[in-house]
Structure formats: C-alpha cells, structure tokens
C-alpha cells in the first residue's frame, strides 16, 4: 500500500506543480508523476535543511513537495529545451 500511496501523492503533487507553473512540457502523465515524486523528496529535503519537519499528508508536506516539484519542473524544462 505504501507504493500506491506514494504514486498517488506524486500524482497530486505533480499536478499541483503543473498548475502552479503551467506551460508546454515535453512529457506526459508518467513524467508528471515522476516529477511529483522526485519533487516531493526535494521539497522535503529543503524543508529539513531549514528546520521544518514534514510528514505524511500534512499541509506542510504538500507545500514543501509542490515547491520541490516546481523547482524540478523548471529545471526539467530548461534541460529538455
């Protein structure tokens, strides 16, 4: 069940990241999920560096994950061009 939960969370975070930063991306549904999952890890890592503890489906976790997804989406767009 943890894998399904992670994929669902990644999908939600990836969709929120895409909503915050709209535009044409060279990727589809799977890339959005992957950006969300990796963005979640990046966001949580950055939050831990600042001293913010995030866990589970909390609002702080979602915000940190979306920030990470937006950063990753920005980098992905720059590299893919």
PDB file of N, CA, C and O in Angstrom:
ATOM      1  N   UNK A   1       0.814  -1.197   0.000  1.00  0.00           N
ATOM      2  CA  UNK A   1       0.000   0.000   0.000  1.00  0.00           C
ATOM      3  C   UNK A   1       0.853   1.255   0.000  1.00  0.00           C
ATOM      4  O   UNK A   1       0.388   2.305  -0.444  1.00  0.00           O
ATOM      5  N   UNK A   2       2.092   1.181   0.485  1.00  0.00           N
ATOM      6  CA  UNK A   2       2.958   2.354   0.510  1.00  0.00           C
ATOM      7  C   UNK A   2       3.314   2.847  -0.882  1.00  0.00           C
ATOM      8  O   UNK A   2       3.416   4.054  -1.103  1.00  0.00           O
ATOM      9  N   UNK A   3       3.508   1.921  -1.833  1.00  0.00           N
ATOM     10  CA  UNK A   3       3.853   2.304  -3.196  1.00  0.00           C
ATOM     11  C   UNK A   3       2.685   3.014  -3.853  1.00  0.00           C
ATOM     12  O   UNK A   3       2.875   4.026  -4.527  1.00  0.00           O
ATOM     13  N   UNK A   4       1.493   2.505  -3.668  1.00  0.00           N
ATOM     14  CA  UNK A   4       0.307   3.130  -4.249  1.00  0.00           C
ATOM     15  C   UNK A   4       0.096   4.512  -3.647  1.00  0.00           C
ATOM     16  O   UNK A   4      -0.245   5.453  -4.364  1.00  0.00           O
ATOM     17  N   UNK A   5       0.292   4.643  -2.354  1.00  0.00           N
ATOM     18  CA  UNK A   5       0.158   5.935  -1.689  1.00  0.00           C
ATOM     19  C   UNK A   5       1.188   6.935  -2.211  1.00  0.00           C
ATOM     20  O   UNK A   5       0.865   8.102  -2.434  1.00  0.00           O
ATOM     21  N   UNK A   6       2.427   6.481  -2.406  1.00  0.00           N
ATOM     22  CA  UNK A   6       3.480   7.342  -2.929  1.00  0.00           C
ATOM     23  C   UNK A   6       3.163   7.784  -4.347  1.00  0.00           C
ATOM     24  O   UNK A   6       3.358   8.952  -4.684  1.00  0.00           O
ATOM     25  N   UNK A   7       2.681   6.882  -5.180  1.00  0.00           N
ATOM     26  CA  UNK A   7       2.311   7.238  -6.549  1.00  0.00           C
ATOM     27  C   UNK A   7       1.149   8.224  -6.577  1.00  0.00           C
ATOM     28  O   UNK A   7       1.147   9.167  -7.368  1.00  0.00           O
ATOM     29  N   UNK A   8       0.169   8.006  -5.716  1.00  0.00           N
ATOM     30  CA  UNK A   8      -0.967   8.916  -5.647  1.00  0.00           C
ATOM     31  C   UNK A   8      -0.521  10.297  -5.172  1.00  0.00           C
ATOM     32  O   UNK A   8      -0.934  11.313  -5.732  1.00  0.00           O
ATOM     33  N   UNK A   9       0.314  10.332  -4.148  1.00  0.00           N
ATOM     34  CA  UNK A   9       0.833  11.594  -3.645  1.00  0.00           C
ATOM     35  C   UNK A   9       1.663  12.292  -4.726  1.00  0.00           C
ATOM     36  O   UNK A   9       1.553  13.506  -4.901  1.00  0.00           O
ATOM     37  N   UNK A  10       2.486  11.540  -5.446  1.00  0.00           N
ATOM     38  CA  UNK A  10       3.281  12.103  -6.534  1.00  0.00           C
ATOM     39  C   UNK A  10       2.418  12.658  -7.650  1.00  0.00           C
ATOM     40  O   UNK A  10       2.736  13.699  -8.223  1.00  0.00           O
ATOM     41  N   UNK A  11       1.340  11.978  -7.960  1.00  0.00           N
ATOM     42  CA  UNK A  11       0.411  12.465  -8.982  1.00  0.00           C
ATOM     43  C   UNK A  11      -0.219  13.782  -8.558  1.00  0.00           C
ATOM     44  O   UNK A  11      -0.308  14.719  -9.350  1.00  0.00           O
ATOM     45  N   UNK A  12      -0.655  13.850  -7.311  1.00  0.00           N
ATOM     46  CA  UNK A  12      -1.276  15.071  -6.801  1.00  0.00           C
ATOM     47  C   UNK A  12      -0.267  16.213  -6.776  1.00  0.00           C
ATOM     48  O   UNK A  12      -0.574  17.320  -7.217  1.00  0.00           O
ATOM     49  N   UNK A  13       0.924  15.955  -6.267  1.00  0.00           N
ATOM     50  CA  UNK A  13       1.954  16.990  -6.184  1.00  0.00           C
ATOM     51  C   UNK A  13       2.399  17.410  -7.582  1.00  0.00           C
ATOM     52  O   UNK A  13       2.596  18.599  -7.834  1.00  0.00           O
ATOM     53  N   UNK A  14       2.558  16.456  -8.489  1.00  0.00           N
ATOM     54  CA  UNK A  14       2.930  16.786  -9.864  1.00  0.00           C
ATOM     55  C   UNK A  14       1.872  17.638 -10.547  1.00  0.00           C
ATOM     56  O   UNK A  14       2.199  18.582 -11.266  1.00  0.00           O
ATOM     57  N   UNK A  15       0.595  17.306 -10.324  1.00  0.00           N
ATOM     58  CA  UNK A  15      -0.490  18.093 -10.903  1.00  0.00           C
ATOM     59  C   UNK A  15      -0.533  19.498 -10.300  1.00  0.00           C
ATOM     60  O   UNK A  15      -0.756  20.475 -11.014  1.00  0.00           O
ATOM     61  N   UNK A  16      -0.321  19.596  -8.997  1.00  0.00           N
ATOM     62  CA  UNK A  16      -0.289  20.921  -8.366  1.00  0.00           C
ATOM     63  C   UNK A  16       0.898  21.740  -8.864  1.00  0.00           C
ATOM     64  O   UNK A  16       0.770  22.942  -9.097  1.00  0.00           O
ATOM     65  N   UNK A  17       2.041  21.101  -9.026  1.00  0.00           N
ATOM     66  CA  UNK A  17       3.215  21.789  -9.560  1.00  0.00           C
ATOM     67  C   UNK A  17       2.982  22.277 -10.976  1.00  0.00           C
ATOM     68  O   UNK A  17       3.404  23.376 -11.337  1.00  0.00           O
ATOM     69  N   UNK A  18       2.315  21.467 -11.776  1.00  0.00           N
ATOM     70  CA  UNK A  18       1.995  21.854 -13.151  1.00  0.00           C
ATOM     71  C   UNK A  18       0.970  22.970 -13.173  1.00  0.00           C
ATOM     72  O   UNK A  18       1.007  23.828 -14.054  1.00  0.00           O
ATOM     73  N   UNK A  19       0.058  22.969 -12.215  1.00  0.00           N
ATOM     74  CA  UNK A  19      -0.947  24.019 -12.113  1.00  0.00           C
ATOM     75  C   UNK A  19      -0.295  25.344 -11.717  1.00  0.00           C
ATOM     76  O   UNK A  19      -0.657  26.397 -12.241  1.00  0.00           O
ATOM     77  N   UNK A  20       0.666  25.291 -10.793  1.00  0.00           N
ATOM     78  CA  UNK A  20       1.370  26.491 -10.351  1.00  0.00           C
ATOM     79  C   UNK A  20       2.248  27.033 -11.475  1.00  0.00           C
ATOM     80  O   UNK A  20       2.399  28.247 -11.613  1.00  0.00           O
ATOM     81  N   UNK A  21       2.821  26.147 -12.272  1.00  0.00           N
ATOM     82  CA  UNK A  21       3.735  26.538 -13.340  1.00  0.00           C
ATOM     83  C   UNK A  21       3.245  25.955 -14.666  1.00  0.00           C
ATOM     84  O   UNK A  21       3.815  24.984 -15.163  1.00  0.00           O
ATOM     85  N   UNK A  22       2.193  26.543 -15.240  1.00  0.00           N
ATOM     86  CA  UNK A  22       1.631  25.976 -16.471  1.00  0.00           C
ATOM     87  C   UNK A  22       2.555  26.214 -17.659  1.00  0.00           C
ATOM     88  O   UNK A  22       3.443  27.065 -17.621  1.00  0.00           O
ATOM     89  N   UNK A  23       2.328  25.460 -18.684  1.00  0.00           N
ATOM     90  CA  UNK A  23       3.112  25.601 -19.906  1.00  0.00           C
ATOM     91  C   UNK A  23       3.259  24.266 -20.592  1.00  0.00           C
ATOM     92  O   UNK A  23       2.840  23.227 -20.083  1.00  0.00           O
ATOM     93  N   UNK A  24       3.863  24.320 -21.760  1.00  0.00           N
ATOM     94  CA  UNK A  24       4.052  23.099 -22.529  1.00  0.00           C
ATOM     95  C   UNK A  24       5.298  22.368 -22.029  1.00  0.00           C
ATOM     96  O   UNK A  24       6.382  22.945 -21.941  1.00  0.00           O
ATOM     97  N   UNK A  25       5.122  21.117 -21.712  1.00  0.00           N
ATOM     98  CA  UNK A  25       6.216  20.286 -21.222  1.00  0.00           C
ATOM     99  C   UNK A  25       6.431  19.115 -22.163  1.00  0.00           C
ATOM    100  O   UNK A  25       5.472  18.573 -22.713  1.00  0.00           O
ATOM    101  N   UNK A  26       7.676  18.722 -22.350  1.00  0.00           N
ATOM    102  CA  UNK A  26       7.958  17.550 -23.179  1.00  0.00           C
ATOM    103  C   UNK A  26       7.763  16.254 -22.399  1.00  0.00           C
ATOM    104  O   UNK A  26       8.686  15.444 -22.315  1.00  0.00           O
ATOM    105  N   UNK A  27       6.604  16.051 -21.840  1.00  0.00           N
ATOM    106  CA  UNK A  27       6.338  14.844 -21.074  1.00  0.00           C
ATOM    107  C   UNK A  27       4.845  14.683 -20.867  1.00  0.00           C
ATOM    108  O   UNK A  27       4.081  15.629 -21.060  1.00  0.00           O
ATOM    109  N   UNK A  28       4.439  13.524 -20.486  1.00  0.00           N
ATOM    110  CA  UNK A  28       3.033  13.261 -20.289  1.00  0.00           C
ATOM    111  C   UNK A  28       2.707  12.925 -18.845  1.00  0.00           C
ATOM    112  O   UNK A  28       3.306  13.451 -17.907  1.00  0.00           O
ATOM    113  N   UNK A  29       1.757  12.047 -18.701  1.00  0.00           N
ATOM    114  CA  UNK A  29       1.214  11.657 -17.410  1.00  0.00           C
ATOM    115  C   UNK A  29       2.273  11.027 -16.506  1.00  0.00           C
ATOM    116  O   UNK A  29       2.367  11.368 -15.327  1.00  0.00           O
ATOM    117  N   UNK A  30       3.052  10.128 -17.048  1.00  0.00           N
ATOM    118  CA  UNK A  30       4.072   9.436 -16.260  1.00  0.00           C
ATOM    119  C   UNK A  30       5.153  10.412 -15.801  1.00  0.00           C
ATOM    120  O   UNK A  30       5.614  10.338 -14.662  1.00  0.00           O
ATOM    121  N   UNK A  31       5.557  11.321 -16.679  1.00  0.00           N
ATOM    122  CA  UNK A  31       6.570  12.308 -16.317  1.00  0.00           C
ATOM    123  C   UNK A  31       6.047  13.216 -15.208  1.00  0.00           C
ATOM    124  O   UNK A  31       6.801  13.592 -14.310  1.00  0.00           O
ATOM    125  N   UNK A  32       4.762  13.571 -15.261  1.00  0.00           N
ATOM    126  CA  UNK A  32       4.161  14.387 -14.213  1.00  0.00           C
ATOM    127  C   UNK A  32       4.220  13.678 -12.868  1.00  0.00           C
ATOM    128  O   UNK A  32       4.531  14.303 -11.854  1.00  0.00           O
ATOM    129  N   UNK A  33       3.926  12.387 -12.845  1.00  0.00           N
ATOM    130  CA  UNK A  33       4.007  11.610 -11.604  1.00  0.00           C
ATOM    131  C   UNK A  33       5.445  11.564 -11.099  1.00  0.00           C
ATOM    132  O   UNK A  33       5.695  11.758  -9.909  1.00  0.00           O
ATOM    133  N   UNK A  34       6.394  11.307 -12.008  1.00  0.00           N
ATOM    134  CA  UNK A  34       7.799  11.230 -11.600  1.00  0.00           C
ATOM    135  C   UNK A  34       8.302  12.575 -11.067  1.00  0.00           C
ATOM    136  O   UNK A  34       9.034  12.618 -10.078  1.00  0.00           O
ATOM    137  N   UNK A  35       7.914  13.657 -11.717  1.00  0.00           N
ATOM    138  CA  UNK A  35       8.305  14.985 -11.236  1.00  0.00           C
ATOM    139  C   UNK A  35       7.704  15.230  -9.861  1.00  0.00           C
ATOM    140  O   UNK A  35       8.359  15.808  -8.994  1.00  0.00           O
ATOM    141  N   UNK A  36       6.474  14.802  -9.653  1.00  0.00           N
ATOM    142  CA  UNK A  36       5.846  14.957  -8.340  1.00  0.00           C
ATOM    143  C   UNK A  36       6.537  14.164  -7.249  1.00  0.00           C
ATOM    144  O   UNK A  36       6.736  14.663  -6.142  1.00  0.00           O
ATOM    145  N   UNK A  37       6.905  12.927  -7.560  1.00  0.00           N
ATOM    146  CA  UNK A  37       7.571  12.079  -6.572  1.00  0.00           C
ATOM    147  C   UNK A  37       8.952  12.624  -6.229  1.00  0.00           C
ATOM    148  O   UNK A  37       9.294  12.767  -5.055  1.00  0.00           O
ATOM    149  N   UNK A  38       9.745  12.927  -7.255  1.00  0.00           N
ATOM    150  CA  UNK A  38      11.084  13.463  -7.007  1.00  0.00           C
ATOM    151  C   UNK A  38      10.989  14.853  -6.385  1.00  0.00           C
ATOM    152  O   UNK A  38      11.781  15.199  -5.509  1.00  0.00           O
ATOM    153  N   UNK A  39      10.028  15.645  -6.832  1.00  0.00           N
ATOM    154  CA  UNK A  39       9.815  16.966  -6.249  1.00  0.00           C
ATOM    155  C   UNK A  39       9.453  16.892  -4.778  1.00  0.00           C
ATOM    156  O   UNK A  39       9.830  17.762  -3.993  1.00  0.00           O
ATOM    157  N   UNK A  40       8.732  15.865  -4.410  1.00  0.00           N
ATOM    158  CA  UNK A  40       8.394  15.657  -3.009  1.00  0.00           C
ATOM    159  C   UNK A  40       9.650  15.411  -2.182  1.00  0.00           C
ATOM    160  O   UNK A  40       9.808  15.972  -1.098  1.00  0.00           O
ATOM    161  N   UNK A  41      10.540  14.572  -2.697  1.00  0.00           N
ATOM    162  CA  UNK A  41      11.797  14.328  -1.997  1.00  0.00           C
ATOM    163  C   UNK A  41      12.633  15.602  -1.902  1.00  0.00           C
ATOM    164  O   UNK A  41      13.195  15.896  -0.847  1.00  0.00           O
ATOM    165  N   UNK A  42      12.720  16.355  -2.989  1.00  0.00           N
ATOM    166  CA  UNK A  42      13.487  17.609  -2.994  1.00  0.00           C
ATOM    167  C   UNK A  42      12.891  18.603  -2.009  1.00  0.00           C
ATOM    168  O   UNK A  42      13.613  19.212  -1.219  1.00  0.00           O
ATOM    169  N   UNK A  43      11.577  18.766  -2.056  1.00  0.00           N
ATOM    170  CA  UNK A  43      10.911  19.707  -1.156  1.00  0.00           C
ATOM    171  C   UNK A  43      11.086  19.340   0.305  1.00  0.00           C
ATOM    172  O   UNK A  43      11.330  20.209   1.142  1.00  0.00           O
ATOM    173  N   UNK A  44      10.962  18.067   0.614  1.00  0.00           N
ATOM    174  CA  UNK A  44      11.136  17.629   1.994  1.00  0.00           C
ATOM    175  C   UNK A  44      12.576  17.784   2.454  1.00  0.00           C
ATOM    176  O   UNK A  44      12.827  18.113   3.614  1.00  0.00           O
ATOM    177  N   UNK A  45      13.533  17.547   1.542  1.00  0.00           N
ATOM    178  CA  UNK A  45      14.940  17.744   1.880  1.00  0.00           C
ATOM    179  C   UNK A  45      15.218  19.218   2.163  1.00  0.00           C
ATOM    180  O   UNK A  45      15.879  19.549   3.148  1.00  0.00           O
ATOM    181  N   UNK A  46      14.715  20.101   1.302  1.00  0.00           N
ATOM    182  CA  UNK A  46      14.912  21.533   1.512  1.00  0.00           C
ATOM    183  C   UNK A  46      14.243  22.010   2.804  1.00  0.00           C
ATOM    184  O   UNK A  46      14.794  22.846   3.520  1.00  0.00           O
ATOM    185  N   UNK A  47      13.068  21.482   3.095  1.00  0.00           N
ATOM    186  CA  UNK A  47      12.378  21.849   4.329  1.00  0.00           C
ATOM    187  C   UNK A  47      13.160  21.383   5.553  1.00  0.00           C
ATOM    188  O   UNK A  47      13.206  22.081   6.566  1.00  0.00           O
ATOM    189  N   UNK A  48      13.771  20.211   5.460  1.00  0.00           N
ATOM    190  CA  UNK A  48      14.552  19.724   6.603  1.00  0.00           C
ATOM    191  C   UNK A  48      15.818  20.556   6.811  1.00  0.00           C
ATOM    192  O   UNK A  48      16.281  20.700   7.943  1.00  0.00           O
ATOM    193  N   UNK A  49      16.384  21.106   5.728  1.00  0.00           N
ATOM    194  CA  UNK A  49      17.552  21.981   5.862  1.00  0.00           C
ATOM    195  C   UNK A  49      17.202  23.271   6.600  1.00  0.00           C
ATOM    196  O   UNK A  49      18.023  23.824   7.331  1.00  0.00           O
ATOM    197  N   UNK A  50      15.969  23.742   6.398  1.00  0.00           N
ATOM    198  CA  UNK A  50      15.519  24.964   7.050  1.00  0.00           C
ATOM    199  C   UNK A  50      15.063  24.689   8.483  1.00  0.00           C
ATOM    200  O   UNK A  50      14.975  25.605   9.301  1.00  0.00           O
ATOM    201  N   UNK A  51      14.775  23.431   8.776  1.00  0.00           N
ATOM    202  CA  UNK A  51      14.350  23.069  10.122  1.00  0.00           C
ATOM    203  C   UNK A  51      12.868  22.768  10.242  1.00  0.00           C
ATOM    204  O   UNK A  51      12.354  22.627  11.351  1.00  0.00           O
ATOM    205  N   UNK A  52      12.174  22.667   9.113  1.00  0.00           N
ATOM    206  CA  UNK A  52      10.745  22.365   9.112  1.00  0.00           C
ATOM    207  C   UNK A  52      10.583  20.856   8.993  1.00  0.00           C
ATOM    208  O   UNK A  52      11.120  20.239   8.072  1.00  0.00           O
ATOM    209  N   UNK A  53       9.851  20.269   9.915  1.00  0.00           N
ATOM    210  CA  UNK A  53       9.609  18.835   9.883  1.00  0.00           C
ATOM    211  C   UNK A  53       8.296  18.571   9.164  1.00  0.00           C
ATOM    212  O   UNK A  53       7.247  19.081   9.559  1.00  0.00           O
ATOM    213  N   UNK A  54       8.360  17.783   8.121  1.00  0.00           N
ATOM    214  CA  UNK A  54       7.165  17.442   7.364  1.00  0.00           C
ATOM    215  C   UNK A  54       7.011  15.927   7.362  1.00  0.00           C
ATOM    216  O   UNK A  54       7.988  15.186   7.262  1.00  0.00           O
ATOM    217  N   UNK A  55       5.766  15.486   7.474  1.00  0.00           N
ATOM    218  CA  UNK A  55       5.500  14.051   7.468  1.00  0.00           C
ATOM    219  C   UNK A  55       4.080  13.790   6.997  1.00  0.00           C
ATOM    220  O   UNK A  55       3.172  14.585   7.236  1.00  0.00           O
ATOM    221  N   UNK A  56       3.908  12.671   6.328  1.00  0.00           N
ATOM    222  CA  UNK A  56       2.583  12.226   5.926  1.00  0.00           C
ATOM    223  C   UNK A  56       1.903  13.166   4.946  1.00  0.00           C
ATOM    224  O   UNK A  56       2.551  13.800   4.113  1.00  0.00           O
ATOM    225  N   UNK A  57       0.586  13.243   5.063  1.00  0.00           N
ATOM    226  CA  UNK A  57      -0.226  14.050   4.171  1.00  0.00           C
ATOM    227  C   UNK A  57      -0.529  15.413   4.791  1.00  0.00           C
ATOM    228  O   UNK A  57      -1.613  15.956   4.581  1.00  0.00           O
ATOM    229  N   UNK A  58       0.402  15.967   5.544  1.00  0.00           N
ATOM    230  CA  UNK A  58       0.174  17.255   6.197  1.00  0.00           C
ATOM    231  C   UNK A  58       0.280  18.393   5.185  1.00  0.00           C
ATOM    232  O   UNK A  58       0.836  18.226   4.100  1.00  0.00           O
ATOM    233  N   UNK A  59      -0.259  19.541   5.555  1.00  0.00           N
ATOM    234  CA  UNK A  59      -0.217  20.709   4.681  1.00  0.00           C
ATOM    235  C   UNK A  59       1.222  21.146   4.428  1.00  0.00           C
ATOM    236  O   UNK A  59       1.568  21.533   3.312  1.00  0.00           O
ATOM    237  N   UNK A  60       2.064  21.084   5.467  1.00  0.00           N
ATOM    238  CA  UNK A  60       3.473  21.454   5.300  1.00  0.00           C
ATOM    239  C   UNK A  60       4.163  20.534   4.302  1.00  0.00           C
ATOM    240  O   UNK A  60       4.981  20.993   3.505  1.00  0.00           O
ATOM    241  N   UNK A  61       3.849  19.260   4.332  1.00  0.00           N
ATOM    242  CA  UNK A  61       4.426  18.308   3.391  1.00  0.00           C
ATOM    243  C   UNK A  61       3.976  18.608   1.962  1.00  0.00           C
ATOM    244  O   UNK A  61       4.778  18.560   1.030  1.00  0.00           O
ATOM    245  N   UNK A  62       2.704  18.914   1.799  1.00  0.00           N
ATOM    246  CA  UNK A  62       2.183  19.211   0.466  1.00  0.00           C
ATOM    247  C   UNK A  62       2.821  20.479  -0.083  1.00  0.00           C
ATOM    248  O   UNK A  62       3.210  20.519  -1.250  1.00  0.00           O
ATOM    249  N   UNK A  63       2.933  21.516   0.744  1.00  0.00           N
ATOM    250  CA  UNK A  63       3.534  22.773   0.292  1.00  0.00           C
ATOM    251  C   UNK A  63       4.998  22.572  -0.067  1.00  0.00           C
ATOM    252  O   UNK A  63       5.446  23.028  -1.119  1.00  0.00           O
ATOM    253  N   UNK A  64       5.743  21.899   0.787  1.00  0.00           N
ATOM    254  CA  UNK A  64       7.158  21.642   0.513  1.00  0.00           C
ATOM    255  C   UNK A  64       7.318  20.785  -0.740  1.00  0.00           C
ATOM    256  O   UNK A  64       8.229  21.016  -1.535  1.00  0.00           O
ATOM    257  N   UNK A  65       6.457  19.816  -0.919  1.00  0.00           N
ATOM    258  CA  UNK A  65       6.533  18.942  -2.085  1.00  0.00           C
ATOM    259  C   UNK A  65       6.205  19.685  -3.368  1.00  0.00           C
ATOM    260  O   UNK A  65       6.851  19.467  -4.394  1.00  0.00           O
ATOM    261  N   UNK A  66       5.205  20.562  -3.321  1.00  0.00           N
ATOM    262  CA  UNK A  66       4.847  21.344  -4.512  1.00  0.00           C
ATOM    263  C   UNK A  66       5.984  22.294  -4.877  1.00  0.00           C
ATOM    264  O   UNK A  66       6.293  22.464  -6.056  1.00  0.00           O
ATOM    265  N   UNK A  67       6.605  22.912  -3.882  1.00  0.00           N
ATOM    266  CA  UNK A  67       7.758  23.781  -4.158  1.00  0.00           C
ATOM    267  C   UNK A  67       8.874  22.971  -4.818  1.00  0.00           C
ATOM    268  O   UNK A  67       9.485  23.424  -5.785  1.00  0.00           O
ATOM    269  N   UNK A  68       9.134  21.790  -4.300  1.00  0.00           N
ATOM    270  CA  UNK A  68      10.138  20.924  -4.903  1.00  0.00           C
ATOM    271  C   UNK A  68       9.771  20.516  -6.323  1.00  0.00           C
ATOM    272  O   UNK A  68      10.636  20.459  -7.197  1.00  0.00           O
ATOM    273  N   UNK A  69       8.490  20.233  -6.558  1.00  0.00           N
ATOM    274  CA  UNK A  69       8.040  19.856  -7.902  1.00  0.00           C
ATOM    275  C   UNK A  69       8.169  21.024  -8.871  1.00  0.00           C
ATOM    276  O   UNK A  69       8.530  20.824 -10.031  1.00  0.00           O
ATOM    277  N   UNK A  70       7.880  22.236  -8.418  1.00  0.00           N
ATOM    278  CA  UNK A  70       8.001  23.417  -9.281  1.00  0.00           C
ATOM    279  C   UNK A  70       9.470  23.647  -9.641  1.00  0.00           C
ATOM    280  O   UNK A  70       9.790  23.943 -10.792  1.00  0.00           O
ATOM    281  N   UNK A  71      10.354  23.513  -8.664  1.00  0.00           N
ATOM    282  CA  UNK A  71      11.787  23.672  -8.931  1.00  0.00           C
ATOM    283  C   UNK A  71      12.241  22.611  -9.940  1.00  0.00           C
ATOM    284  O   UNK A  71      12.952  22.921 -10.896  1.00  0.00           O
ATOM    285  N   UNK A  72      11.830  21.378  -9.723  1.00  0.00           N
ATOM    286  CA  UNK A  72      12.214  20.304 -10.627  1.00  0.00           C
ATOM    287  C   UNK A  72      11.610  20.510 -12.016  1.00  0.00           C
ATOM    288  O   UNK A  72      12.281  20.260 -13.018  1.00  0.00           O
ATOM    289  N   UNK A  73      10.373  20.955 -12.094  1.00  0.00           N
ATOM    290  CA  UNK A  73       9.733  21.217 -13.372  1.00  0.00           C
ATOM    291  C   UNK A  73      10.453  22.327 -14.126  1.00  0.00           C
ATOM    292  O   UNK A  73      10.610  22.244 -15.344  1.00  0.00           O
ATOM    293  N   UNK A  74      10.888  23.356 -13.427  1.00  0.00           N
ATOM    294  CA  UNK A  74      11.663  24.440 -14.034  1.00  0.00           C
ATOM    295  C   UNK A  74      12.976  23.898 -14.617  1.00  0.00           C
ATOM    296  O   UNK A  74      13.332  24.193 -15.758  1.00  0.00           O
ATOM    297  N   UNK A  75      13.675  23.113 -13.823  1.00  0.00           N
ATOM    298  CA  UNK A  75      14.941  22.535 -14.294  1.00  0.00           C
ATOM    299  C   UNK A  75      14.712  21.569 -15.468  1.00  0.00           C
ATOM    300  O   UNK A  75      15.499  21.532 -16.415  1.00  0.00           O
ATOM    301  N   UNK A  76      13.648  20.807 -15.392  1.00  0.00           N
ATOM    302  CA  UNK A  76      13.318  19.860 -16.468  1.00  0.00           C
ATOM    303  C   UNK A  76      13.054  20.594 -17.774  1.00  0.00           C
ATOM    304  O   UNK A  76      13.501  20.161 -18.836  1.00  0.00           O
ATOM    305  N   UNK A  77      12.324  21.713 -17.696  1.00  0.00           N
ATOM    306  CA  UNK A  77      12.052  22.495 -18.898  1.00  0.00           C
ATOM    307  C   UNK A  77      13.317  23.083 -19.488  1.00  0.00           C
ATOM    308  O   UNK A  77      13.480  23.114 -20.708  1.00  0.00           O
ATOM    309  N   UNK A  78      14.216  23.550 -18.630  1.00  0.00           N
ATOM    310  CA  UNK A  78      15.469  24.143 -19.115  1.00  0.00           C
ATOM    311  C   UNK A  78      16.364  23.093 -19.772  1.00  0.00           C
ATOM    312  O   UNK A  78      16.997  23.360 -20.794  1.00  0.00           O
ATOM    313  N   UNK A  79      16.413  21.905 -19.184  1.00  0.00           N
ATOM    314  CA  UNK A  79      17.270  20.845 -19.723  1.00  0.00           C
ATOM    315  C   UNK A  79      16.674  20.263 -20.991  1.00  0.00           C
ATOM    316  O   UNK A  79      17.409  19.962 -21.931  1.00  0.00           O
ATOM    317  N   UNK A  80      15.354  20.099 -21.038  1.00  0.00           N
ATOM    318  CA  UNK A  80      14.698  19.472 -22.175  1.00  0.00           C
ATOM    319  C   UNK A  80      14.709  20.360 -23.423  1.00  0.00           C
ATOM    320  O   UNK A  80      14.586  19.854 -24.539  1.00  0.00           O
ATOM    321  N   UNK A  81      14.852  21.655 -23.251  1.00  0.00           N
ATOM    322  CA  UNK A  81      14.905  22.556 -24.414  1.00  0.00           C
ATOM    323  C   UNK A  81      16.143  22.348 -25.130  1.00  0.00           C
ATOM    324  O   UNK A  81      16.389  23.005 -26.142  1.00  0.00           O
TER     325      UNK A  81
END
